Amino acid sequence: MPEEAAHSSLIPPQPMPAGAQEFTSRVHSLLDGRPKDSATVDRALEGMDAILDLIAAGLYNLASMLVGEGEDSIRLVETAVANAEIGSCETAEQARSASRVALCSAALELIARRDASSLAAPAEVPAPQTCIEDDELDAVGVSPAELERLFAGPDRDRARSWLAALPATLRTVFALRAVAGFTARETASLLAAHGGPAAAGWTPESVREIFRQGLCSLASQLLHASTTR
């Protein structure tokens, strides 16, 4: 990618949802490691129902990228909320990470139940097949926030159709790295632990190469979208 691509984006900017910064501040005040009774929590989150719904929608958005829209994704969000042990987290970032680990673990198990071979690890590290050398999202000039807007904004249907058309392994690795924000090592560990017996051989190296393929596809999709607006 040209150097300037790392400093500009093909995704139009959009404002942060109203109240999101206030919600983050309130959550930080709760996640200080000290016990909280229900009255304290209720007072801190008073009037925050809309933002709580936004957070749940974010988890649903990730789940639907992994397993598709519908009841399965709703159940995954419920599982994540129940299993993430958010109350034991000391920071908002820990709570966010715990909920995503719980959600993605359950999603991978569901994908493997649907098709035991769908998350099979590559027999060997794939040879480089793209022009993208880095395996980070900003290699295509897109930030995590911009990617989130892509899948929630006016081009949502186009972006969803692109993602759904990817092979299962490529789609899953892309969602885990680019959307959930896991590192290559974390992604390989999740796949190996929850993707079924065929996924036991995933390594950080194989994750990186598969993700590069996803980034190359994303770059093509963004370029195509920018020329057809």
Secondary structure, 3 states (H helix, E strand, C coil): CCHHHHHCCCCCCCCCCCCHHHHHHHHHHHCCCCCCCHHHHHHHCCCCHHHHHHHHHHHHHHHHHHHCCCHHHHHHHHHHHHHCCHHHCCCHHHHHHHHHHHHHHHHHHHHHHHCCCCCCCCCCCCCCCCCCCCCCHHHHCCCHHHHHHHCCCCCHHHHHHHHHHCCHHHHHHHHHHHHCCCCHHHHHHHHHHHCCHHHCCCCHHHHHHHHHHHHHHHHHHHHHHHHCC
